[in-house]
Amino acid sequence: MGSGFSKMKKQARMMQQQVDQMRNSMQSTRVEGLAGNGLVKVILNGEKELKNISINPECLSDVEALQDLIIAAYEDATKKVGEESPFPPQF
């Protein structure tokens, strides 16, 4: 009985190592989201953390439109992260 439990513990450790490797991979992943034909660009890592944002000066005169473009670019990048993620979506 003890050897079966030891085998299960070993398998659990191996699975945890695989999950940790995938998580590390997602942290180093970079995904670009665009809006307004590239007027706004955001970069997210695989954990959906915002790493960079670029805003074309042309859109600085319309704050409301700029806000919408930022949201759209973030949503675009978030969608792409979801497509690349080895993990199932979280609800």
Steps between C-alpha positions, in 0.01 A plus 500: 500500500785738575657467156176605328481814710866578429434462128202738522710757690772478236244548220351800685845658535568447130166654405569800726839547333332497158244758613779718641690476169189600303435791737860621463464474124182711508674765712765541232248497213428839343181568304416817308151648484416771247214746452427782258725360227793505738436838663502320834711195576522308827732219597385240752682202641335159506342577835323805356724747681545826310867540414498789254266742328567714194272784394535684174494878572234545228233365734583721799252768400195277558515359852180295477610334176843434652341330800297278268810413298693403813219270611474348152875438479499338845207276403678403178813401691299316766329294231838410351637399840203269543571339165862432597440385856545131582262548793120485472313832528414609853144589583 
